[in-house]
Amino acid sequence: MHVHSRLISRDGSLNYSPPWRGLMVLLLAGFMTIFDLFVVNVAIPNMQTGLQASFAQIGWIVAGYELAFGVLLITGGRLGDMYGRRRLFIVGMAGFILASVGCGVAPNANILIGTRVLQGFAAALLFPQVYASIRVNFAGDDSRRAFGLLGMTLGLAAIAAQVLGGWLVHSNWFGLGWRSIFLINVPIGLLAVVAARWIPETHAEKRPLLDWVGVFMVSVGLLLLLVPLIEGPEHHWPTWSWWSMGSAVLMLILFYRYQERVRKFGQLPLVNMQLLFQKRFALGAVLVLLVYSTSSSFFLSFALLVQTGLGLDPFIAGSIFAPCSVGFVIASLTAPKLMARWSTHAIVGGALIYAVSIGGLILQVYAAGAGLVPVHLIPILVVVGVGQGLIMTPLLNLVLSFVNEQHAGMASGIISTVQQLGAALGVAVIGILFNHALSTQPDGAGLAGQYASAFVAGMLYNFGASLVVCWLLMKLVSKRKQK
């Protein structure tokens, strides 16, 4: 492993010199990828109007990035191990810049979907290098500080996506409207490419081969699953949608069998399926899938409610939602202390707060209907954010603690992938409920009333998923006590 952050002193001893300037570049890249994950939600109503996009196309604009990001995350990490993490960082950032330009100049919704998928692929090459470079270049207290700064940066990216993204769309610089949320990546990305020389080049001591067949099989399987979930409702569930989902199940079964064959022949599979037979880790992966399926779908539903339904401009809508993100960041920073004091009971408490707050939000919107005043939602939104913060970060650490250290890298890749796939799946499911509720509303209900009802219908999935999360977490905690 090449490590340029260690210096030899005159007496021949090894001095540790963490690359703090390189860390700033890595944090900038992490900010960009998460910013683009969330910023489209605040711009979706503007895109829908400008591009005459259908509801299914809206779903793909959001989920396409998440799907591509999730499918290639493990591959991106493996490529960094093989060819050098700084090199893959630069390649990924260059791809991200080009895809962002494509998004910014897209003439129609279909081309925007395609460039969003490419943007997700580039992010999957870029993002794993951020974690891996911090892991190998920082040690001890420096490592804890670096990862703490990364967590804070990613939280701030979620806030900035709402406020800065809303402001960019609202300001309509040079008549760009929603296009500016993508084009702003260009100067920032170019700065990151130039400054990448501050990131020490590292790669794995033993360079693993990449399972390209596995990459292809899992990508096709997940695509066959998500396409009918997003497109099916708009076309009244045609025959092809059911064939597609059936084919997805078959392809994922074949993927499992192939991965097991690769492992038994002594090679490194894309996913070590034996991890999924460890009950606590498998249960934890289901929990991560459910929790993250409620995140992007919630942001999308809220943006449609307050902008399309209630007529707020993007900046005001983002500012109303920002306190939710602030609550998330504060709770995320507090969660480790609560876990240290109350152990796994703290995460169960966070899950209960999350479920109750979602239920409260649903009741408030349902009761107000067309007369909903958006600023009245701020208190409950803060509590929703706190609930998310108390469960999301500690859940990842808890699930990863169930595996042996030798499998930590593989387990991290699996869980990171599950996060993104959960988010894409949540958007698909919410889209089905939201779109069905809109299509069945009477014309006399008015736009505000229709979108309030659709928001309630969509959020019922989030409420149900959060209740299941509470139940599974209690089971997981009880299994942990038995160990």
N, C-alpha and C positions, 0 to 999 in steps of 0.2 A: 504493500500500500504506500503510495507516495504521499508524504505529509510535509508540506512546506511551512507549517506553522510551528515547527520545532527548530530551535537554533542550537548549534554546538558552541559552547563557551570555550575560552582559552585553555581551561584545565581538562577539556575533553568531556565535561558533563553535559547532559541534555537539558536545555532550558525550554520551558513551555511558554509559547507566545501566541495566545489566541488571536485569530484574525478578526478583530472587532469591526474594521472597515468592511471586510467581506460579509460580516453578519448584516450590516445595514443594507447591502445589495440583496442578500437572501430575503430579508424582511420585506423589501420593496416588491420582490417577485411574489412572495406569499400574499401580500396585500392585493396585488393586481388580480391574481387568480380567484381569490375569494370575493373581491369587489365585483368582478364580472359574473360571479355565480349569483349574486343577489341583486345587482343593479337593474337587471332587465325587468324585475317585478314592478318597480316604480315607473318604468317606461312603457310597459306592455299596453296600457290603454291608448297611449299616443301612437305606438306602432300599429295597433289594431285599426285605428282611424286612418293613419297615413298610408298603410299598405293594403287596406281592405282585407285584413287577415281573418280567417275563420277561427272558431274556437279551437279546433284541432291544431291548426297552425300555431296558435298562441302556445298551446301545450308543448309543441315541438321546439319552439324558440327557447323555452325554459328547459325542457327535459333533454333536448338534444345535446346541450353542453354537459349536463350532468351525466348522461349515459356514456358519452365518449370519454369524459373525464374518468368515470368509474371503471370502465372496461379496460382502459390502458394504464391505469395507475401502477399495477404490479409490473407490467411490461416496462414502463418508464423507469421504475426503480432498478430493475434488472439491467437495463441498457446503461444506466449510470454506473452501476457496478462494473460492467464489462468495458466500457469505452472511456470512462472518466466523467466524474460528476459535474465538473465545471464545463466540460465540452458539451454535455447534454443540456446543461443549464442554458448555454448560449444558443444551441440549436432550438431548444424549446421556446426560449424567449423570442428568437427570430421568427419562428412559426406563429407564435402568439401575436406578434406585431402584424404580420401579413394577414392572418385571419381576422384581426380586429379591423384592418383596412377594408377587407372584404365585407365584414358586417356593416361598417359605416357607409359603404357606397351601394349596398344591396338594393336593386330596383324593385324587388318584390319579395313576398314572404317566403317563397320556396328557396330562393337564393340565400336569404338571411338564415333559414334553417340549416342549409348546407354549410355556410361559413361558421355558424355557431358550433356545428359538429366538429369542424376543423379546429376551431378555437379550443374546444374541449380536448381534442387529441393533443394539441400543443401544450395545454395546461397539464395534461397527464405526463408529458415528458419533463416538464419544468418543475412541478410541485414536489415530486419525490426527492429531487436533488436538494431542495431546501432542508428537509428533515435530515437526509443522510449527511449532508455537508456539516450541519450543526453537530450531529452525533459524533462524527469522526474528528472534528477540529476543536471541539471544546470538551473539557473534562471537569469533574468535580463541581465546585460552586459555580464556575464559569458556565458549565453546561446547564445547570439549573437556571441561572440568570438568562442565558440565551434562549432556552425554551420558554421561560416566563415571558420574555419580550416577544417571542413568536406568538404565544397565545394571546397576549394583549393586542398585538398588531392585527391578528385575524379577527378579533372581536371588534376593533376599531374599523376594520374594512366593512363589516356588516352594517355598522352605524353610518359610515360614509356613503355606502351604497344607497341608503335611504335619503339622506340629507343632500349630499353632494350630487348624487344622481338626479334627484328631484329638481335641484337648482339648475343643473345643466339643461335638462329638458325644458324647464320653465323659462330659462333665460333665452333659449333659442338662438344661441350665438351663430351669426352668419347664416341664419335660416336653417341650421342643421337639425334642430329639434332633438329627437331621440338618437340621431346618429352620433351626436357628440359624446355619448357615454362610451362608445367604442373607439372613436378617433382619439380620445384623450390618452388612450393606451400607447399611441405611437411615440410621442416625445419621451414619455416615462420609460417605455420599453427600450428605446435607443440609449437612454442614459444608463439603464441597467446593463445592456450589452457592453458598453464602453467601460463601465466600472467593474465588470466581471473579472478583470485581471486581479482584483483584490481577493477573490475567492481562491484558496489553495486547491490545486488539482489533486483529487484522490480517486482511487478505485479499489475494488475488492482485491485482496491478496490472491484469492482463488476465483478466477473469472468464470462464472457459470454460463452454460449454454442457454439460449432462450428457446422456450417451447412455442414455436410459431404456430404449430398445429393446434395447440391448446388455446392460444390467443384467438385464432380464427373460429374455433368451435364455440367458445363462450360468447364471442361477439355476435355471431349469427344467432345463437340461442336466445340471448337477451333481446336482440333486435326483433326476432320473431314474436317475442312475448309482448314488448312494449308497443310495437306498431299497431296491432289490433286494439289494444287498450285505449290508445289515444285517438285513432281514426275510426274505430268501430261505432261508437255512439252517434257520430255525425252521419254515418251511412246506414244507420239502423241495423247494425250487427249483421253484415252480409256473411254468406257462407265462408268466404276466404278468411274472415277474421277468426272463425273457430278452427279452421284448418291450420292457420298460422300458430295459434296458441297450442294446439296439439303437437305441431311440429317442434315448437319451442321446448316442450317437455321432453320429447324424444331426443332432441339435440343436446339438452343439458344432461340427460341420462348417459348419452354416448360420451359427453365430455368427462363425466365422472369416471366412467369405465376406462377411458383413455388415460386420465391422470393417474389412476391406480396402476395401470400397466406400466407407465413411465416410471413410477416410483419403484415398482417391484423389479424393474430391470436396472435399478441402482442409479438412475438418472434423476435430475432435479425437475419435478413437475412445476407447472405454473402455479397450481394450488395443491398443497398437501392435504388430500381429503381425510387423512387420519385425524387432522385437527378437528374436523367437523364431527368426528365420532367421540370426541371428548365432550361429555354432556354439558358441562358448565360453559365451555367455550361456545358450543353450538347454540345454547340457550342465550348466551350473551350476544351472539351474532344476530339472532332473531330480534332481540331487544334493540340493538343498534339500528336494524332495518326499520323497525316500527317507529322508533323515536325520530329518526331523520326523515321518515316519510311524512311527518307532520310539519316539517320546517318550511321548505320551499313552497309547498302547497298552501300553507297558511299565508305567507307573504303575497303569493299570487292572488289568492281569494280576497285578501284585504285591499290590495291595490285596485282590483276590479270593483269592489264595493264602493270605496270612497271616491275613486276617480270617475269611472264610467257610470256608476249608479247615483252617486251623490254630487258629481260634478266638480270636485275639488281639483285644483291644478297640482301637478306632480310635486312641486316644492312643499306646498302646505301638507299634502298627503304624506310625503316622506318625513316631514317634521313631526307630524302627529304620531307616526310609527316609531320615530327615533327613540322615545323613552323606553320602548320595549327592548331595543337593542342595548340601551344604557343599563337597564335592569339585568340583561343577560351578561354583560361584561362584569358588572359588580358582583353578581352571584358566582360567576366563573372564578373570579379571584378569591372569593370567600370560601368556595366549595372545598379546597384542599384542607383548610383549617377545620371545617365542619367534619370532614371525613376522618381527620386525625383524632378528633374528640369523640365523635359518635359512631365511627366505623361505617359499616354499610347501612345502618339505620338512617344516616343522613341522606343517602341517595334515594331511599324509599320515601322519605319525607319530601324530597324535591319532586319526585314523581307524583305524589298526592297533590302537592301545590299546583303542579302543572295541569293535572286532570281537572281539579276543581276550578282553576282559573279559566280553562277552555270552556267548561260548562257554564261558568258565569258570563263569559263573553257571548256565548250562544244565546243565553236567556236575555241579556241586555239588548242585543240586536233584534231578537224576535219580538220582545215587548215594544220596542220603539218603532219597528217597521219603517215605513216611508218617512216618519218624523224623526229619524235618527240624527242626532247632533254628534258629528265625529269626535269633537274634543272631549265629549263625555266618556269616550272609550279609553282615554289615556290612563286612568288609574288601573283598570283591569288589564290593559296592555302591559303595564309595568310588571304586574304580578305574573303574567304569562312569560315575560322575558326572564324574570327571576326563576320561575320554575324550570325553564329551559336551561338556564345557566347552572342550576343545582343538579341537573341530571346528565347533561350531555358530556361535559369534560370528565367528571369522575366516572361515568359509565365506561368510557373508552379505557381509562386506566384500570378499572376493575376487571374488565373482560380480558385485557392483555396480561393481567397478573395470573390468569388461569393456565398459561402455557409455560413450558420450560424456556429458559433463556436462549437455548439453541434454536428454538422455533420463533423467537420474538420478531425477527424481520419478516418472515412469512406471515405470521399472525397479524402484524401491523398492516401489511399490504392487503390482506383479506378484509380486515375491518374497515380500512379506508375505502376499499372498493364497495363494501356493503353500504357505507354512508351515502355515497353518491347514487348507487342504484336504488336505495331506499327513497332518496329525494326524488328521483325520476319516477319511481313507482307511485309515490304520493301525489305528484302532479297529475299522473294519468288517472288515478282513482278519483281525486277531487274534481278533475275535469268532467268525468262521467256524471257525478252527482250535481255539480254546479250547472252544467249545460242542460241536464234533464230538468232541473228545477226551473231554469229560465224558459225552456220551451213549453212548459206546462202552466206557466203563470197567465192569468187573464190579462188582456190588454188594459183593462180599467185599473189595474193595480199601480200603474205608473212605473217609470224606470227605477226610481228609488226603492219602491216597494218590491219590485221584481228582483233587484239585486240583493236586497236585504234577505229575502226568502231564499235566494240561491246561495248566499253566504252561509246561512243557517244550515241548509241541506249539505253543503260541502263540508262544513266544520263538524258535522255529526260523525264523519269518518275520523277526524282528529280526536274527537272526544272518546269514541269507541277504542281507538288505538291506544290512547293514553291510559284508559282503564285496564286494557290488556297488559300494558307495560307495568302498571302497578302490581297486578297479579303475578306476572312472570318474575318481577324483581323480588317479590316476597318469597317465591319458590327458589330463586337463585341464592338469596341470602340464607335461606334455611339449608340449602345444599352445602353452602360454604361453611356453615357452623358444624355440619356433620363431618367435615374433613379434619 
